[in-house]
Amino acid sequence: MERYHVTFPHIGNYCIPIETFFRNGLNTEYVIPPPVTRRTLELGSKYSPDYVCAPFKYCLGNYIESIEAGADTLVQTGGACRLGYYGELHEQILQDLGYKVRFVNVDMRGRLKAVNYYNAFKEINPEISVQQIAMILPTVFKMVECIDEAEDYIRRNIGFEKKQGIMNSLHEQYLQDFRGLDNVKAVREKHAAFMKNLQAVEIEKPSNPLKIGIIGEYYTIMEPFSNHFLEKELAEMGIVIDRWMNFTHSLLKKSKNKIRRSIRAYARYDMGATSMSTIAKALDYAKSGYDGIIHVKSFGCTPETDAIPVLLNIHKDYKIPILYLSFDTQTSETGIKTRLEAFYDMIIMIRKDKKQHERVSRT
Amino acid sequence: MKIGIPRAFLYYKYRHLWENFLDGLEIETVISPETNREILLRGTNVAIDETCLSSKIYLGHVDWLKDRCDAILIPRISGMGSAGTVCTKFQAIYDIVINTYRNDEIRIVHYNIDDGFSENEMLAFLKLGKALHKKKSQCMWAYLVAKQAQNAATLMEEKELQQLLDGSKDKMKFLMVAHRYNLFDRYLGEPVLDILKGMGIVPLIADYANSREALRRSENISKSLPWAFNKELVGSIDMLRDRVDGIVLMSTFPCGPDSLVHDVLIRRIKDKPILSLVLDDQESKAGLETRLESFVDIVTMRKKMHHLDGGFIWNDTM
């Protein structure tokens, strides 16, 4: 029997666990979408409605490039915002363009999400066995957790490498090694070995480095191309970067009630999609003495723009600088760089002021 | 006590419910005036740049009301139950206003409809009444009366739509597909309606169609549509497309749901000419007139061709 060639849009480095899931859980081939480039975005925005958010355009670009690479079954999941309706329009656009592919859209309506997913999987491959899916899921989840843990460490330390580039090449190798693993034990072992290597990389970290927290919209924060490699840019300035938002925290270990309680003073109700964790993390960074916060989103993202009035109040209460970056298809590389540099200068100045202030008050 | 109601967003959907409920509780109400340049400016001053024009207008109305009443009514709705979800804006608007006006001592009264409990509108209103220190029995009575008034108004709207459909047989009819808060806003939709009426065209309000049937029939056009308000509009197209000459889609920049839904509609409805208008606060009246006039010309031409060729369908998208 011919195997289906399934694909799912890029988001960060999660294509590897996703590939494992489709290959080992659903018995299909998986086409990893070609890396996101300028062309991806251009293809996507050419056929998308004008003022739809940028992630829609990236996903569409991914689909077209994946079809070119041999995919015949495209998958889209839903979400709490506009994302919930992405799939149907993606399918329509691709159909209008004349691509003969199957499009499987996980229907997010109704309360029983697991049933919706099962139905979608059944559509992807009618001969699936629940047992096989259940067998691979722990491995997939473990992979996600490991990738997130590793990237967390890298974000905090990559700006201080003695010899630049080692962490990156280790990381690339690590992701490659993950492909093809099919049990939790192997993943855990590989991860432990990698973390050991990673921690052995020599770093020169000042005792009290600049710290910046990144918050914002789900896709733009996790897909480096769509935020113009913001994290890399910051690391090069020698900054410790923290980002809470990842698959582990948003999908595997949800803590919605805890988050809501923690920001009760600022928001009484759930403001939709990722806005709650954005606010909660901003508050967290402010309280734990970070030097600044960067808020990233795609242009027009409703839940994230709605969170801004709250962030402005957090800024007022804790005097923590917040930089608001909004990305769309036209955002210029230089513009972002200039703003980041200005932000960097500002937080350094605030640091110096604080030090002086402390000295004065001591004497 | 005087409660202010912003004339924006859901006011256009629930005005009878709100006004009659507060009236039944013997509470005086102030409703902000029709949107004007001043209100829009107030809104753009306090709102975040990137939010949609409709929500800027909403904040403009809140801003106008803040010194003119004792409390402002700002409901929070996070879903319409089985009908579908709503744009996250309606979920967030209560906290947006609270955070925007944190330093001005304004009082806000609200009712909250959570997604899981959306069928319990009554409970939400009883809670609102309690917060206003009214007796439960009075609140219950006021709610039931208000609900009746709202239902009656909805019936009248359906009737009006039917009359327009039946009564203006030889006039050109356009289906106006837009959220009420855009279509009936003095600053946004009303100029469009006026221009069309001035050209002798009958604009039909899509949202007047029976909402239960519209919700059901929206699946004929789009299956996975999550937003209830958009489903009602899309369903009404399925109900009325055969009886109109053209369809006008209207949204405000950059409306999240409309950005996707309108593209789906343009791609799927091939038998009627569609005009898609996106309004922003820069729109000049002359530009709007030109676009509407040329659309009317196209529809007229198409009608003539259809007439001459006896059933020829000019399958072209606008």
Interface residues (C-beta under 8 A of the other chain):
Chain A: S48 P49 D50 Y51 V52 C53 F56 G78 A80 C81 R82 G84 Y85 Y86 G87 E88 L89 Q92 I93 D96 N105 D107 M108 R109 Y266 A267 R268 Y269 D270 M271 G272 A273 S275 F299 G300 T302 P303 T305 D306 A307 I308 P309 V310 L312 N313 S326
Chain B: I48 E50 T51 C52 R76 S78 G84 T85 C87 T88 K89 Q91 A92 I93 Y94 D95 I96 I98 N99 T100 R102 N112 S222 K223 S224 L225 P226 W227 F253 P254 G256 P257 S259 L260 V261 H262 D263 V264 R267 R268 V278
